Amino acid sequence: MQLLDPLEIGVMFWAERDRLVEIKSLGVRCGQLGVAGNTELNGAFVQDWKAALDQEQFTLATLFCAYNGESYADAPTVRRTVGFIPRATRAEREHRTLAGSDAAAQLGIGSIATHIGFVPEDPSDPDYVAVREMVRRVCDHAAKHKQTFALETGQEPAHVLLKFFEDVGRPNLRVNFDPANMILYGTGDPIEALRVLAPHVVSVHCKDGDWPPKDQPDALGAERPLGQGSVGIPRFVQTLKDIGYAGILSIEREAENQGERIRDIRMAVGLLRRIKG
């Protein structure tokens, strides 16, 4: 794969939703590949994506694992369905994550990532202990491929995630920092959180959003096109420079309408180019 520039602009996109040629036409040559829970991570998947990446001269920094049954409708639903927290799906999702690591290794991708869900603050909580051990096993498997395993931010305050990192105790456990998620879940100022988690940040999402409504405690905030929400994207990019981050800037837009999503990503590419100078 080609060498990338520090803070090179990329896109977070999905294997079953996006065509690589369309993503590259946005003016980028790198990104993160998301795989939904129903995406078959088999030999054909690896062969097809290896051919596409070679054809388009496109570099993937991360393979992002999602799981069947997850829903982000509101905070209680996230707690009940997302990541490693739900007990009934842990074994299946651990197997899925390890398969993602293996597929990423065959594609030459150096990092896998996921949402593990709301980590309990109490380290003696049975769910905390079980998820900690699960994360250790995933880290150990990824380490065999010389990969990092990145947890996406947002569903807990930065200090809780930092304590969890210290407890897991694996050098290849890292952070995929999403500033908008800190706002969407109401878990803290993203710039302050970025500074707290800086030593562990291996990748970022450039995403924007507004805070949850104060009169709806179970609601999440609303995602917005980049530059139109409450993150403060120029300040975010400057803080990334301040902490010495040299990875890619992966634009993420979650709009359901594909035309709107691609339009907003294209606009975000232009915005980040102007901010970077």
Residue pairs with C-beta under 8 A, 6 or more apart in sequence:
1 53
1 59
1 60
1 108
2 29
2 57
2 59
4 29
4 30
4 59
4 61
4 248
6 246
6 247
7 237
7 240
7 241
7 245
7 246
7 247
7 248
7 249
7 276
8 28
8 29
8 30
8 248
8 249
9 27
9 28
9 248
9 249
9 251
9 269
9 272
9 273
9 276
10 28
10 29
10 30
10 31
10 32
10 61
10 248
10 249
10 250
10 251
11 23
11 26
11 28
11 31
11 32
11 250
11 251
11 252
11 265
11 269
12 31
12 32
12 34
12 64
12 205
12 250
12 251
12 252
13 23
13 31
13 32
13 33
13 34
14 33
14 34
14 35
14 36
15 33
15 34
15 35
15 36
15 39
15 45
15 49
16 36
16 38
16 39
17 258
20 52
20 53
20 56
20 58
21 56
22 262
23 31
23 58
24 56
24 58
26 262
26 265
26 266
26 269
27 266
27 269
28 269
29 57
29 58
29 59
30 58
30 59
30 60
30 61
30 248
31 58
31 59
31 60
31 61
31 248
31 250
32 60
32 61
32 62
32 63
32 64
32 113
32 203
32 250
33 49
33 60
33 62
33 63
33 64
33 109
34 64
34 66
35 41
35 63
35 64
35 65
35 66
35 100
35 103
36 66
37 66
37 67
37 68
37 69
37 70
37 96
38 68
39 45
41 96
41 99
41 100
41 102
41 103
45 103
46 103
46 106
46 107
49 107
50 106
50 107
52 58
53 59
53 60
53 107
60 107
60 108
60 109
61 109
61 110
61 111
61 203
61 247
61 248
61 250
62 109
62 111
62 112
62 113
62 150
62 176
62 203
62 250
63 100
63 101
63 103
63 104
63 107
63 109
63 111
63 112
63 113
64 112
64 113
64 114
64 176
65 96
65 97
65 100
65 112
65 113
65 114
66 114
66 115
67 82
67 83
67 89
67 92
67 93
67 96
67 114
68 89
68 92
69 81
69 86
69 89
70 81
70 82
70 83
70 115
71 77
71 78
71 81
71 82
72 78
72 82
72 220
74 218
74 219
74 220
75 185
75 217
75 218
75 219
75 220
76 218
78 117
78 118
78 155
78 220
79 85
79 117
79 118
80 86
82 115
82 117
82 118
82 155
83 93
83 114
83 115
83 116
83 117
83 118
83 155
84 90
84 93
84 94
84 116
84 117
84 131
84 134
84 135
85 116
85 117
85 118
85 119
85 127
85 131
86 117
87 127
87 130
90 130
90 131
90 134
94 134
94 137
94 138
97 112
97 114
97 138
98 138
98 141
100 112
101 112
101 138
101 141
101 142
101 145
101 147
101 149
102 145
104 110
104 111
104 112
104 145
104 147
105 145
105 147
109 147
110 146
110 147
110 148
111 147
111 148
111 149
111 150
111 174
111 202
111 203
112 138
112 142
112 147
112 148
112 149
112 150
113 149
113 150
113 151
113 152
113 176
113 203
114 150
114 151
114 152
115 151
115 152
115 154
115 155
116 131
116 135
116 151
117 131
117 155
118 155
118 156
119 128
119 131
119 155
119 156
119 160
119 161
119 164
120 127
120 128
121 156
121 160
122 128
123 129
123 132
123 163
123 167
128 164
132 164
132 167
132 168
135 149
135 151
135 168
135 170
135 173
136 168
136 169
136 170
138 149
139 149
139 168
139 170
139 172
139 173
140 170
142 148
142 149
142 172
143 170
143 172
147 172
148 172
148 173
148 174
148 202
149 170
149 172
149 173
149 174
150 173
150 174
150 175
150 176
150 202
150 203
151 161
151 173
151 174
151 175
151 176
152 175
152 176
152 177
152 178
152 181
152 205
153 161
153 175
153 176
153 177
153 178
153 181
153 182
153 193
153 197
154 178
154 180
154 181
154 182
154 184
154 185
154 187
155 181
155 185
155 187
156 164
156 187
157 187
157 188
157 193
158 182
158 187
158 188
158 192
158 193
158 196
158 197
159 196
161 175
161 197
162 196
162 197
162 200
165 173
165 175
165 200
173 200
174 200
174 201
174 202
174 203
175 197
175 200
175 201
175 202
175 203
176 201
176 202
176 203
176 204
176 205
177 193
177 194
177 197
177 201
177 203
177 204
177 205
178 204
178 205
178 207
178 252
179 190
179 191
179 193
179 194
179 204
179 205
179 206
179 207
179 208
179 231
179 236
180 190
180 205
180 207
180 208
180 209
180 223
180 224
180 229
180 231
180 252
181 187
181 205
181 207
181 209
182 188
182 189
182 190
182 193
183 190
183 209
183 210
183 211
183 221
183 229
183 230
183 231
184 209
184 211
184 212
184 220
184 221
184 222
184 223
185 212
185 220
185 221
186 211
186 212
186 221
187 193
190 231
190 236
191 232
191 235
191 236
191 239
194 201
194 236
194 239
194 240
194 243
195 239
195 243
198 243
198 244
198 245
201 243
201 245
201 247
202 247
203 247
203 248
203 250
204 240
204 245
204 247
204 248
204 249
204 250
205 250
205 251
205 252
206 226
206 233
206 236
206 249
206 250
206 251
206 252
206 268
206 272
207 223
207 226
207 231
207 251
207 252
207 253
207 254
208 223
208 224
208 225
208 226
208 227
208 228
208 229
208 230
208 231
208 233
209 221
209 222
209 223
209 224
209 229
209 230
209 231
210 221
210 222
210 224
210 229
210 230
211 221
211 230
212 219
212 220
212 221
213 219
223 229
223 253
223 254
223 255
224 230
225 253
225 264
225 267
225 268
226 233
226 251
226 253
226 264
226 267
226 268
226 271
226 272
227 233
227 268
227 271
233 271
233 272
233 275
234 275
237 249
237 272
237 275
237 276
240 249
249 272
251 265
251 268
251 269
251 272
253 261
253 264
253 265
253 268
254 261
255 261
255 264
